[in-house]
Amino acid sequence: MKFWYVASKDLKIQFKDRGAMILLFVVPIVVITIASFALSGMFGGGAAATEVPLVDLDQSDISRQVVAGLKEIDGLVIEDTFSEGGVERAMTEEQARKRIEDGDRAAAILIPQSFGQKIEAGEQTEFIVLQDPGQQIAPSIVRGVLNGFATSVSADAIAVRVAVQEVMVATRGQANPKEIAQSALARSRELWDTPAVSVRSEDVLVVAGQEIDPFKQNVPGYAVMFALFTMMSGGTALLSEKELGTFRRLLAAPIGKSSILAGKLLPNFITALLQITVFFAFGHFVFGMELGNSLPGLAIMAGAVALAATSMGILMAALVKTEAQLSGISVLIILAMSSLGGSWWPLDIVPDFMRTLAHLITINAWAMDGFKDLLWYGRGVADILPEVGALLVIATGAFSVGLWRFRFD
């Protein structure tokens, strides 16, 4: 327990610094809150709908049916009117283009004149997507939705064209093409209402609780990132005490080098663990973030993350010579590991090679895998043992190399 005497002194100094406490707890909570609301559209809970101006220049029965169908699609808010001087008016092409030019919208839908007439005549027509080329997500969503409607409408046009041609041939031109077209169009719509092929979704994994909300990604993600900053503060403390000559006095005492470094590591471990606990409590009690089915699993993951992060601090202090070097290199490493390892966004959206690289060189990827198992899928301690094992290997390796390379004077 000799290392505890070293640790207790550092803890008293650290928790007396109000500025440090703000940086350790208040700043991360603000970042977590802003990021969770900003990125809510990436998750099922509170996803932001895509607002799309729609201009119907045709005003036919067919175009109105298309507009009604678009309004029923989840995730889209169709704006076919706008307010001018307190009066609701039909959306115009000029107004739709202006909203895109002003950056208020990323895409708009234009249904051209004669749209319904051409379909009834079996002729080609089109939907027009007005878009901001600098934005990709919203326009791609709109194009994907319209492709589905285009398929349905194209089927109507094909049915009309084939029916008219076949009946006219069979009757040697004696039938009424207009009546045939109307009959074929009505039958085509009837069949589309009960399509022969549909799409059914089947969940392979079971999501714990009510939903996947942004806090289940951002609370653990930023908790891990800010825990890594203890790596920098711990390393800075070690270098500072080396320069002040504190270690020479400690080495004169009946205490080993490993106990000295363990005592220096312990305050940062406790701080990182407390940070993670506070952030998870904040997410749960303030925003209702569900904590999964295993509090022991969360405690074990938090401990493994805190240990790996603080062990990295000793390694960094052993590899650099000055506090300035430590500060620059640590910030670079923390930001690189956080962006690559899934603290800023889910690893599911990055290419395969980046996921592989993240697990090779970052703490974050293993930590996020473990927290995802616990928070998203309600798994238990046994399921996170591989991630915990990887973090303990990182912690052991970092501490061992740090102990070997660290010079106390």
Buried (B, 14 or more C-beta within 10 A) or exposed (E): EEBEEBBEEBBEEBBEEEEBEEBBBEEBBEBBBEBBBEBBBBBEBEBEEBBBBBBBBBEBEBBBBBBEBBEEBEEBEBBBBBEEEEEEEEBBBEBBBBBBEEEEBBBBBBBBBEBBEBBBBBEEBEBBBBBBEEBEEBBBBBBEBBEEBBEBBEBBBEBBBEBBEEBBEEEEEEBEBEEBBEBBBEBBBEEBEEEEEEEEEEEEEEBBBEEBBBBBBBBBBBBBBBBBBBBBBBBBBBBEBBEEEBBEEBEEEEBEEEBBBBBBBBBBBBBBBBBBBBBBEBBBEEBEBBBBBBEEBBBBBBBBBBBBBBBBBBBBBBBBEEBEBBBEBBEEBBBEBBBBBBBBBBBEEBEEEBBEBBBEBBBBBBBBBBBBBBBBBBBBBEBBEEBBEBBBEBBEBBBBBBBEEBEBE
